[in-house]
Amino acid sequence: MLTLGAPGVSIAGDVEANAKLTHAQAASRLSAAGITWSSSGGCSDRNNPTCTSFTQINSATISGIITLKSASGCAINVTGGTETGHADGTYSHWNGYKLDTSLSTCLQNYITGTFTSIGGSKWQSGSGNIYYLEGNHWDITYYNCGGC
């Protein structure tokens, strides 16, 4: 079993940072950081597009959203994880790199006021992560943990 560092503490080594988490491990880390998650289908089945699942999510992705909450001071509700139904690609939801979050004025003000606009309703953090305002939610791509 892999032991991960506490939120806000750097995780040593690419192997650990790229470790895949179970749904329970990720949900526990989110809960401990005060981050909520919800599902339109009220479920966590990875193979159901109306569920919100964290099965096979990258540890760095969970650390990244925790870093965002800590840095912004905003309440965060995750609405999309690794479940089927999102766009394909290397840095996709399915492959553990992306999370969707609910919209909030706090989060929008933080992202648009702190990160660099790269056009097309996208902002890039100093660490390279991409925050995409997709109409009714934020679609966030975590290439790394965002300075955890």
C-alpha positions in Angstrom: 0.0 0.0 0.0 1.3 3.4 -0.9 1.4 6.1 1.8 0.9 9.6 0.4 2.0 12.9 1.9 -0.4 15.1 3.8 -2.2 17.9 1.8 0.2 20.8 1.1 3.3 18.6 1.6 5.4 17.8 -1.5 5.2 14.2 -2.6 8.7 12.9 -3.4 9.3 11.2 -6.7 7.4 10.9 -10.0 6.2 7.4 -9.1 4.3 8.5 -6.1 3.0 11.7 -7.6 1.6 9.7 -10.6 0.2 7.0 -8.4 -3.4 6.0 -9.2 -5.8 6.2 -6.3 -9.0 4.2 -5.6 -12.3 6.1 -5.3 -12.2 5.7 -1.5 -8.6 7.0 -1.2 -9.4 10.1 -3.3 -12.7 10.8 -1.6 -11.1 10.5 1.8 -8.3 13.0 0.8 -10.9 15.5 -0.6 -13.1 15.2 2.5 -10.1 15.7 4.8 -9.3 18.9 2.9 -12.9 20.2 3.1 -13.7 19.6 -0.5 -17.1 18.2 -1.4 -18.1 16.2 -4.4 -21.5 15.4 -5.9 -23.0 13.4 -8.7 -26.0 14.0 -10.8 -26.8 10.3 -10.6 -26.0 10.0 -6.9 -23.3 7.4 -7.6 -19.6 6.7 -8.0 -19.6 4.0 -10.7 -16.8 4.8 -13.2 -18.7 3.2 -16.0 -21.8 5.3 -15.6 -21.6 8.8 -17.1 -24.1 10.3 -14.5 -21.8 9.3 -11.6 -18.8 11.1 -10.2 -15.9 8.6 -9.8 -12.3 9.0 -8.7 -11.3 5.5 -9.5 -7.8 5.5 -11.2 -7.4 9.3 -10.6 -3.8 10.6 -10.4 -2.6 11.4 -6.9 -1.2 14.7 -8.3 -4.8 15.6 -9.5 -6.2 15.2 -6.0 -3.2 17.1 -4.6 -3.8 19.8 -7.2 -7.4 20.5 -6.3 -6.4 20.5 -2.6 -3.7 23.1 -3.4 -6.3 25.2 -5.3 -8.7 25.2 -2.3 -5.8 26.1 0.1 -4.5 28.9 -2.1 -7.9 30.4 -3.1 -9.8 29.9 0.2 -12.8 29.0 -1.8 -15.3 26.3 -1.2 -14.9 23.7 -3.9 -17.4 21.0 -5.1 -16.1 18.4 -7.5 -18.8 17.3 -10.1 -16.7 15.2 -12.5 -13.8 12.8 -12.1 -12.7 9.7 -14.0 -16.1 8.5 -15.0 -16.9 7.7 -18.7 -18.6 10.3 -20.8 -15.9 12.9 -21.1 -13.7 13.7 -24.1 -10.9 11.2 -24.9 -7.2 12.1 -24.9 -4.0 11.5 -23.1 -4.7 14.2 -20.4 -8.3 13.2 -20.0 -10.8 12.6 -17.2 -10.6 8.8 -17.8 -6.8 8.8 -17.5 -6.9 10.7 -14.2 -5.7 14.2 -15.2 -9.0 16.2 -15.0 -11.7 17.2 -12.5 -14.8 19.3 -13.0 -16.0 21.7 -10.4 -19.1 23.7 -9.7 -19.0 27.4 -10.5 -18.7 30.0 -7.8 -17.9 33.7 -7.7 -15.0 33.0 -5.4 -13.4 30.4 -7.6 -14.0 32.4 -10.8 -12.4 35.5 -9.2 -9.4 33.6 -8.0 -8.7 31.7 -11.3 -9.3 34.7 -13.6 -7.4 37.1 -11.2 -4.4 34.9 -10.4 -3.7 32.8 -13.5 -2.8 33.9 -17.0 -5.5 34.0 -19.7 -4.5 31.9 -22.7 -7.7 32.5 -24.7 -10.8 30.5 -25.3 -12.0 30.8 -21.7 -8.8 29.1 -20.5 -6.4 30.2 -17.8 -3.0 28.6 -17.0 -1.4 28.5 -13.6 2.3 29.1 -13.1 2.8 25.4 -12.7 1.2 24.8 -16.1 -2.2 23.4 -15.1 -5.2 24.5 -17.3 -8.5 25.9 -15.9 -11.2 25.9 -18.6 -14.5 27.7 -18.0 -16.9 25.3 -19.8 -20.2 27.3 -19.4 -21.7 25.6 -16.3 -18.5 24.2 -14.7 -14.7 24.5 -14.5 -12.8 21.7 -16.3 -9.4 21.6 -14.8 -6.4 19.7 -16.2 -3.7 18.8 -13.6 -0.4 18.0 -15.3 1.1 18.3 -11.8 0.0 19.0 -8.2 0.2 22.8 -8.6 3.0 23.5 -6.2 1.9 21.2 -3.4 
